[in-house]
């Protein structure tokens, strides 16, 4: 029986290679298509040299796939899914059937992995599966919030409206994430550059200067002696220092991954003067965004709370959302549950309770979303305005000490020569 070598894209968008025994090439192709795979290359294995060539090509394809997964960040996936939701909503609103709309979007999709996913979704929808169930196998692209809104939209006959709200929500959430990232980029670059310059001076430049200065036999000033000690430790014991840094990082990661450690760290950060306020407002804005979208799509309040809680990673927020869920199930007011909340300010608790009792919770949450998105921008401005000068002062003091400790003995030698 002939043996064929194939390269395919599976339903998750991953490149796979292998061999397949079949009576004919068409039978082998049909076997691969029945698995839901997209055939990239298919041919007989003739000899060992060809197999070796295929193996080398497979290694290159694997490396390319790995780089693609690294480049395909969650923010890029969110933007792509938002565009998909917006375009599909436009097609549905124009009277285009769902299967035809998916087929149109597949034809214009340039991302191979996402195109493969959409092809599998289209096949499932054509076989009678609902759109929400067809999207379920791909949680990396379509999270629980997306699936719940689509499910309610299909059930109520307003799928185009639900998709439009999802597109708006994903863009807003992505915009909030980009604001935080952009605000922290410059301070991080400044910190890294300052540390790199200091390490370069202390490991490459300062040791040579100190060798020259010590050859004169003069005692070193106190600042220079301290700098020499630090330089000797960095140059002579850098493997142990690196091992210590890695060990501390591993220990910190283990503590943060534990529920109790993560809870303590998050609570400590929320109590810090500037960063705590920024994180708290970001959490409230993100919660309001998700709840506004879910409630606007027709998802019941308790189900929306459950979806947000399952999708959230902040331990304190998850615990408080769990308290809200239990209070609603018990038929009690949510205000006492959040009386001592460390995430939700008293004003937010009061407004949510009033909106729930008055039946205007979606409108109230939408106003909170708008207000807290503005507050996040203001808090980011304050945070960067306070952090950047602080980093500049710290880096200037550190580099200034290195320069002072280096120049001091030179000045002393010059003074003696006079």
Order of alpha helices (4+ residues) and beta strands (2+ residues): beta-beta-alpha-beta-alpha-alpha-alpha-alpha-alpha-alpha-alpha-alpha-alpha-alpha-alpha-alpha-alpha-alpha-alpha-alpha
